Each structure stands twice: as C-alpha cells, then as structure tokens.
Amino acid sequence: MRIPLRAELHKQLRQRGSLFWGFAAVPAFSTLAALVLELAVPSTAGLAAAVHPLRAALRAVSLAGNPVAQLFYALGGAAFFTVEYRHATWRLIVPRAGRGALFGAKALGFCLFAALSLLLLLAGELAVTLAVALARRLAVADAPPATLAHLGLACAVSLAELVALGGTAALLAVATRSPLGTLLPVFLISLFAASAEAVLNLTGDALAAIPLPTFAADAVRSWIAATPDAPGASAAAAAVGAAVLALWSLATYGLAAFLFARQDLARE
C-alpha cells in the first residue's frame, strides 16, 4: 500500500495559519519567554554564575504535556484531520487512493509535524540558553538527571504524548466531521487530566494508575527526573505509562481508521 504522504503534506502546507498556531506557536512563545526570562536575570557576578542548557531543554520539551500547549496542538490536529470534511472534498479524493493509505498519510503527517514542533522547542531553548551564556561569559554546567540520555527519553515521551493526542483528534474528527467537535473534547480531556493531577496531588507511581495519556506521560517524566534526594515514579510505573501511551495511540488511530473505512463519503 503506497501512502500519499507527499500529497498530504503539500495540501496541509496550504493551511499556513492553522499550521502556525497548531505547531509553531508553542515553540515560538516558549523561545520568546525563555529569552525574556534570561534577559531579566541581572548579570551580577555570582547571581547567575552558570547556565544549565540540558535542564532548560528538559523543561521546554515537557511543555507538550501542558494543557494550554495542548490546546494549540489540538488545533493543529483538528486542522489536519478535518480539512476535507470542512471543504467537502473527500468525494473527490477517495476514488484516487485507498482509504487506508489516505488515513495513514494523515496520521504520519501529523506525527511529522509534531516531531518538528518538538525539535523547534528544543532548538529554541538551547539557542537562547547558550547565547546568553556566551554573551555573559557564564559557565555551562549540568548534572543528573539533566543528561543527554534523559533529554532523549524526555523528547520521546513528549512525542508519544502528542502522537496520542493526534490519535484522539483523528477519532473525534472521523466521528464528528467537525473542527470544533475535534478541538474542544481534546482540550477538555487535557484540561481535566491536568486539573485532576493538581487537585488530587498525584505524584510518582499514582500517575500510572489512571490510563490517560497525560497521566501516563507524567509518570514517565517523573521517573526520568528522579534523583536520590527526590525519588519519582518507579521503573515499573514508567513502563506502565509508556504502555498506556502506546496502547492509546494504537486504539485511537485503529478505531479512527476502521470508522473512516466504512464512512459514507459520497457527499463529503
């Protein structure tokens, strides 16, 4: 089965406004905020004697789990998966390729844009941190858990969380055929999870007990950030969290593809 990924990306790139707000707004705001905060710190000797680029990068990529950031990513997912419903063009596209290939191109395209957004987040944070260090002649110092291995794991977790968000958006898009019907539930699920986590004060292994992507990703992040002085989630809880993220993505994308394959698109 040939997946028409190039055609899908070409089509999505014509939605410049939706793509910017969905995938570039969070990295742009994060980089600007990091620059403002770094410049706001006085360069007095001893007050900011060193910078911690890996620690800053770990903090930046964890923004993928923030409910406000996920509102923007939900906007990107809604734009990605509902554009044909909105313009009633499925009836023109479906005869040219199999539905499985069309849906696969959409899912893969969303994952690529999510990965690019995380890369921009990471690059922007590192560029600001290192530029400030160079300009002020500050030392660069990092210590565990701020290591390259931990940063790689954090990036993988954030990407898995965004992929799971995309699966939820895909399922809602097929079920509702509406951008608003896709955007709002995705955001509300994220907001509910973040609020419940704060109100119930869920930490460590308790995060892995609730099978939602936000809790699962935070359980893995808690394990990554654990130190002897501040123990986080156990390795078993992190494994459960990773499994929840994988199963959520498989279930949502799989069910969305199943419904899409049987959907009447003669008038869409």
C-alpha positions, -999 to 999 in steps of 0.1 A, spaced: 0 0 0 15 33 -11 9 61 13 5 95 -4 24 114 22 39 140 -1 5 150 -15 -9 152 21 20 174 33 16 196 2 -21 200 10 -15 207 47 12 233 39 -15 254 23 -32 258 57 -5 282 69 -25 298 96 -37 266 111 -2 250 109 14 280 126 -10 281 155 -11 243 158 26 235 156 48 267 156 30 289 182 42 268 212 79 268 202 78 305 193 62 315 226 85 292 246 116 307 229 104 342 234 96 335 271 130 319 276 147 349 261 127 374 282 134 355 314 171 351 307 175 388 299 155 397 330 181 380 352 208 405 362 243 397 350 257 404 385 286 381 393 275 352 415 238 357 409 238 338 377 272 322 376 263 293 353 236 282 329 221 247 326 211 241 290 201 205 293 179 212 323 163 241 304 158 218 274 141 191 296 118 218 310 110 230 274 101 196 259 78 189 289 56 217 276 40 191 254 20 180 284 8 215 294 -30 218 288 -26 253 272 1 240 248 -21 210 240 -49 234 231 -27 246 202 -17 211 193 -54 201 193 -60 230 169 -33 215 146 -49 181 149 -83 194 141 -70 213 111 -51 182 99 -79 157 102 -110 177 93 -99 198 63 -116 175 38 -148 174 58 -148 212 60 -143 217 23 -164 186 13 -135 172 -9 -134 136 3 -157 125 -25 -131 138 -50 -101 123 -32 -112 88 -22 -115 74 -58 -78 82 -63 -63 62 -34 -73 36 -9 -89 49 24 -62 32 45 -34 49 26 -52 83 28 -57 80 66 -22 67 70 -8 97 53 -27 120 76 -16 102 107 20 101 96 19 137 86 6 148 120 34 128 137 60 145 115 47 180 123 45 172 160 81 160 159 92 191 141 74 212 167 93 195 195 126 200 176 118 237 173 111 238 211 143 221 218 164 242 194 149 275 206 155 268 243 191 256 237 199 286 214 187 311 240 204 294 269 237 291 251 236 325 235 231 341 270 260 320 284 282 332 255 272 368 258 277 370 296 307 346 297 289 322 320 299 286 327 278 258 313 270 232 340 246 204 341 242 174 364 220 143 366 191 140 358 200 166 332 219 144 308 217 137 271 202 103 277 175 118 299 168 145 273 164 119 246 139 100 268 120 132 276 117 140 239 105 105 231 78 108 259 66 142 247 64 130 211 45 99 222 21 121 242 15 143 211 10 112 189 -16 100 214 -33 134 212 -33 132 175 -50 98 177 -77 113 199 -81 141 174 -83 117 145 -110 96 161 -131 127 170 -126 141 135 -140 110 119 -168 107 144 -179 143 144 -167 156 110 -163 189 127 -132 210 136 -149 223 168 -161 188 177 -125 177 174 -108 206 191 -129 211 222 -130 175 235 -93 170 231 -86 202 250 -112 194 277 -96 159 282 -62 175 287 -76 202 310 -94 176 331 -63 155 335 -41 184 344 -67 197 369 -72 163 385 -35 158 388 -32 191 406 -62 187 428 -56 151 438 -18 158 442 -9 128 421 28 120 420 51 91 414 35 57 409 0 71 414 2 87 380 4 54 362 -28 41 378 -51 63 355 -50 52 319 -50 86 302 -21 99 281 -14 130 303 -10 108 335 10 82 316 34 107 302 39 125 335 46 91 352 74 85 327 87 121 332 86 116 370 108 85 366 132 104 342 136 133 367 140 111 398 171 116 419 182 100 452 171 131 471 138 134 451 126 100 441 99 99 414 79 71 398 94 37 398 106 20 366 76 -3 367 52 27 368 72 43 339 68 11 319 31 11 326 29 47 314 48 40 282 24 11 275 -6 33 281 7 58 256 14 31 230 -20 14 235 -39 47 235 -23 56 201 -30 21 186 -66 21 198 -75 56 187 -58 55 153 -70 20 147 -106 28 156 -105 60 136 -92 41 105 -119 14 110 -147 40 111 -132 60 82 -130 29 60 -168 24 65 -179 60 63 -202 73 36 -182 100 19 -203 104 -12 -214 139 0 -183 148 19 
